């Protein structure tokens, strides 16, 4: 008899979770002024205030960021002033698909358009986030595309920009940007990359979130798969990386940091909460909803329908493993992930 936790009805439809995770649970229910330089003219725009990674409060703001958008580039001319989209208007702007951006600590979106009578349009979207980590998170949701260097000196820690099929996506400090040519051509590609280079010039290049760079590289026979690391704060983003539950059974949110990654076919979700109590409550929520056959405690594992799953808790860190091939691999990956978060906590970062 099939476990009802593995297949559940949602809005009149049945979601089989065999491709999502065997126990995916589906249920029915002070702004800083940023200077934007446009072809030599400086326009004041409300920019994002700043919260430290993992915190829900908004303390001292850092100096206002700047971004440069040329008025013309290779035959394309920028239209009228930037269009501002606040959080409340994201769903209308994106035709109901704004959840991804609001799942991070989003401030606002600025939109610019370039046009060429013969070569189509180029759309520029500037997603201003509250921290560099949040902008990185948006890029990390999809590592597809060819890495491109927009600066002569490229930071060592992974790609900052990806290009493919006329679309450039980039992370530059607290800015995530998309530059899209409506007609793909060599000229459009050059123009898109030129706009990207102008945008990142003079901007800081902070490192990726420490939680993302603290993941274990190996555990038993498992190896971290390149291009699989996704930094997130919301169960909506987690579900896009690996579907666990329609409900937020891991207690994610704006004050929480998490990463999802693949080790072969196994999945690791590593979470850092604001405090140890929040981590304990999240573990109990997850355990009772997803692994009720396990015993309450700081660590446990079990064989379920699509492999082995388990969890490990240490302080305000929680490691959860899905679809591991056997008990040994599960225990090893949990132990390595817990060690990684303990090392990170010991560094006070």
Residue pairs with C-beta under 8 A, 6 or more apart in sequence:
3 23
3 305
5 23
5 25
5 289
5 290
5 292
6 17
6 18
6 22
6 23
6 24
6 305
7 14
7 15
7 16
7 17
8 14
8 15
8 25
8 26
8 27
9 15
9 26
9 28
10 26
10 27
10 28
10 246
11 28
15 24
15 26
17 23
17 24
17 26
17 243
18 306
20 242
20 243
21 242
21 243
21 244
21 267
21 306
21 322
21 323
22 304
22 305
22 306
22 307
22 323
23 244
23 290
23 291
23 304
23 305
23 309
24 243
24 244
24 245
25 244
25 245
25 246
25 247
25 249
25 289
25 290
26 245
26 246
27 245
27 246
27 247
30 49
30 58
30 61
31 46
31 47
31 48
31 49
31 107
32 46
32 47
32 48
32 49
32 50
32 61
32 62
32 64
33 44
33 45
33 46
33 47
33 64
34 44
34 45
34 46
34 47
34 48
34 64
34 65
34 66
34 67
34 128
35 42
35 43
35 44
35 45
35 64
35 65
35 66
36 42
36 43
36 45
36 66
36 67
36 69
36 82
36 110
37 43
37 66
37 67
37 68
37 69
38 68
38 69
38 71
38 78
38 81
38 82
39 69
39 70
39 71
39 72
39 78
43 81
43 82
45 82
45 84
45 110
46 107
46 108
47 64
47 65
47 107
47 128
48 107
48 108
48 128
48 129
48 130
48 174
49 58
49 61
49 107
49 130
50 58
50 59
50 60
50 61
50 62
50 130
50 131
50 174
51 57
51 58
51 59
51 105
51 130
51 131
52 59
52 131
53 131
53 133
53 209
53 210
53 257
54 255
54 256
54 257
54 272
54 274
55 255
55 274
56 254
56 255
56 274
58 130
65 173
65 174
65 175
65 203
66 202
66 203
67 126
67 172
67 175
67 199
67 203
68 198
68 199
68 201
68 202
69 78
69 112
69 124
69 195
69 198
69 199
70 78
70 194
70 195
70 198
71 77
71 78
72 78
73 114
73 191
73 194
73 195
73 198
74 187
74 190
74 191
74 194
75 116
75 118
75 119
75 187
75 191
76 114
76 115
76 116
76 119
76 122
76 191
77 114
77 115
77 116
78 112
78 113
78 114
79 112
79 113
79 114
79 115
82 110
82 111
82 112
82 126
83 110
83 111
83 112
84 108
84 109
84 110
84 111
85 93
85 108
85 109
85 110
85 111
86 108
86 109
87 102
87 106
87 107
87 108
90 98
90 101
90 102
90 106
90 109
91 97
91 98
93 109
93 111
94 101
99 236
100 138
100 141
100 236
100 237
100 240
101 109
101 127
101 138
103 232
103 233
103 234
103 236
103 237
104 129
104 134
104 135
104 137
104 138
104 232
104 233
104 234
104 237
105 129
105 130
105 131
105 134
105 233
105 254
106 127
106 128
106 129
106 130
106 134
107 128
107 129
107 130
108 128
109 125
109 126
109 127
109 128
110 125
110 126
110 128
111 123
111 124
111 125
111 126
112 123
112 124
112 126
113 121
113 122
113 123
113 124
114 121
114 122
114 123
114 124
114 191
114 195
115 121
115 122
119 183
119 185
119 187
119 188
120 181
120 182
120 183
120 188
121 181
121 182
122 179
122 180
122 181
122 182
122 188
122 191
122 192
122 195
123 178
123 179
123 180
123 182
124 177
124 178
124 179
124 195
125 177
125 178
125 179
125 180
126 175
126 177
126 199
127 135
127 138
127 175
127 176
127 177
127 178
128 174
128 175
129 135
129 138
129 174
129 175
129 176
130 174
131 174
132 171
132 173
132 174
132 204
132 206
133 208
133 209
133 231
133 257
134 174
134 176
134 233
135 171
135 172
135 173
135 174
135 175
135 176
136 171
136 176
136 208
136 209
136 212
136 231
137 209
137 230
137 231
137 232
137 233
137 237
138 171
138 176
139 160
139 162
139 169
139 170
139 171
139 176
140 212
140 229
140 230
140 231
141 230
141 232
141 237
141 240
141 241
142 169
143 159
143 162
143 227
143 228
144 162
144 164
145 162
145 163
145 164
145 167
145 169
146 162
146 163
146 164
147 159
147 161
147 162
148 159
148 161
148 162
148 163
148 168
148 193
148 196
149 161
150 160
150 161
150 170
150 193
150 196
150 197
150 199
150 200
151 197
151 200
151 201
151 205
154 160
155 205
155 207
157 207
157 208
157 213
158 208
160 170
160 171
160 172
160 200
160 205
161 168
161 169
161 170
161 171
161 196
161 200
162 168
162 169
162 170
163 169
163 189
163 192
163 193
165 184
166 180
166 181
166 182
166 183
166 184
166 188
166 189
166 192
167 178
167 179
167 180
167 181
167 192
168 177
168 178
168 179
168 180
168 192
168 193
168 195
168 196
169 176
169 177
169 178
170 176
170 177
170 179
170 196
170 199
170 200
172 199
172 200
172 203
172 204
172 205
173 203
173 204
173 205
173 206
175 199
175 203
177 196
177 199
179 192
179 195
179 196
179 199
180 192
181 188
181 189
181 191
181 192
207 213
208 231
209 231
209 257
209 259
210 344
210 347
210 349
211 231
211 257
211 258
211 259
211 270
211 272
211 341
211 344
212 229
212 231
212 259
214 340
214 341
214 343
214 344
215 224
215 229
215 259
215 261
215 268
215 270
215 337
215 340
216 224
216 333
216 336
216 337
216 339
216 340
217 223
217 224
218 224
218 336
219 263
219 329
219 332
219 333
219 335
219 336
219 337
220 328
220 329
220 332
220 333
221 264
221 325
221 329
222 263
222 264
222 266
222 324
222 329
222 332
222 333
223 263
223 264
224 261
224 262
224 263
225 261
225 262
225 263
225 264
228 261
228 262
229 259
229 260
229 261
230 237
230 241
230 259
230 260
230 261
231 257
231 258
231 259
232 238
232 241
232 252
232 258
232 259
232 260
233 252
233 253
233 254
233 256
233 257
233 258
234 248
234 252
234 253
235 244
235 245
235 247
235 248
235 249
235 250
235 252
238 244
238 250
238 252
238 258
238 260
238 269
239 245
239 246
241 260
242 260
242 267
242 269
242 322
244 250
244 269
244 290
244 322
245 289
245 290
247 289
249 285
249 286
249 289
249 290
250 258
250 269
250 271
250 282
250 285
250 286
250 318
250 320
251 273
251 278
251 281
251 282
251 285
252 258
252 271
255 273
255 274
256 271
256 272
256 273
256 274
256 278
257 271
257 272
258 269
258 270
258 271
258 272
259 268
259 269
259 270
260 267
260 268
260 269
261 267
261 268
261 270
262 268
263 324
263 333
264 325
265 307
265 323
265 325
266 307
266 321
266 322
266 323
266 324
266 325
266 329
266 330
266 333
267 321
267 322
267 323
268 319
268 320
268 321
268 322
268 333
268 337
269 319
269 320
269 321
269 322
270 317
270 318
270 319
270 320
270 337
270 340
270 341
271 279
271 282
271 317
271 318
271 319
271 320
272 316
272 317
272 341
272 344
273 279
273 282
273 316
273 317
273 318
274 316
275 316
276 315
276 316
278 316
279 313
279 315
279 316
279 317
279 318
280 313
282 318
283 311
283 313
283 318
284 296
286 311
286 318
286 320
287 294
287 296
287 300
287 311
290 309
291 300
291 302
291 304
291 309
291 310
291 311
293 302
294 300
294 301
294 302
294 310
294 311
298 312
298 313
298 314
299 310
299 311
299 312
299 313
299 334
299 338
300 310
300 311
301 308
301 309
301 310
301 311
301 321
301 327
301 330
301 331
301 334
302 308
302 309
302 310
303 327
306 322
306 323
307 322
307 323
307 324
307 325
308 321
308 323
308 324
308 325
308 326
308 327
308 329
308 330
309 320
309 321
309 322
309 323
309 324
309 330
310 320
310 321
310 324
310 330
310 331
310 334
311 318
311 319
311 320
311 321
311 334
312 318
312 319
312 334
312 335
312 337
312 338
313 319
313 338
314 338
314 341
314 342
314 345
315 341
315 342
315 345
316 345
317 338
317 341
317 342
317 344
317 345
319 333
319 334
319 337
319 338
319 341
321 330
321 333
321 334
321 337
324 330
324 333
